[in-house]
Amino acid sequence: MSDFINRPQIEVLSATEGERRRYWSDDDKLRIVEESFIGHRQATATARRHGICRSLLTTWRRQFRNGELAASGAVSFAPVTVTKAPAPQTNSVDCCPPKDCQVEIVLLNRRRVIVPVGVEPAALARILAVVDG
């Protein structure tokens, strides 16, 4: 038998000395979630920049998608990107768009599909069925 004389000393750490958790207002959460959706930024980089863990940002993003996270002044946001300047207005109506025009479709699973304007609806339906899976 051992005599337990050489036991290691145990130090008890207490969280009562300071604030244990930070409080994030809904406006702060929305600002951080909105930043994580802009461009091609990674959620990890956004979380690191604000000093939070990625799983917390993922939780906030899920709450935003489910409508559980709401701002006091705004209902939601929609990022918009304009890629070309609009053509000057003319009196004639052009029923055929230019051949280089494209439409970007962002699906609920955050995947993007870019198709030409003149794509056939049946072909687009087949593409979306595969991508949306």
Secondary structure, DSSP 8 states (H G I E B T S, - for coil): -----S--------STTS--S----HHHHHHHHHHHHSTT--HHHHHHHHT--HHHHHHHHHHHHTT----SS-S--------S------SS---S--TT-EEEEE-TTS-EEEEETT--HHHHHHHHHHHH-
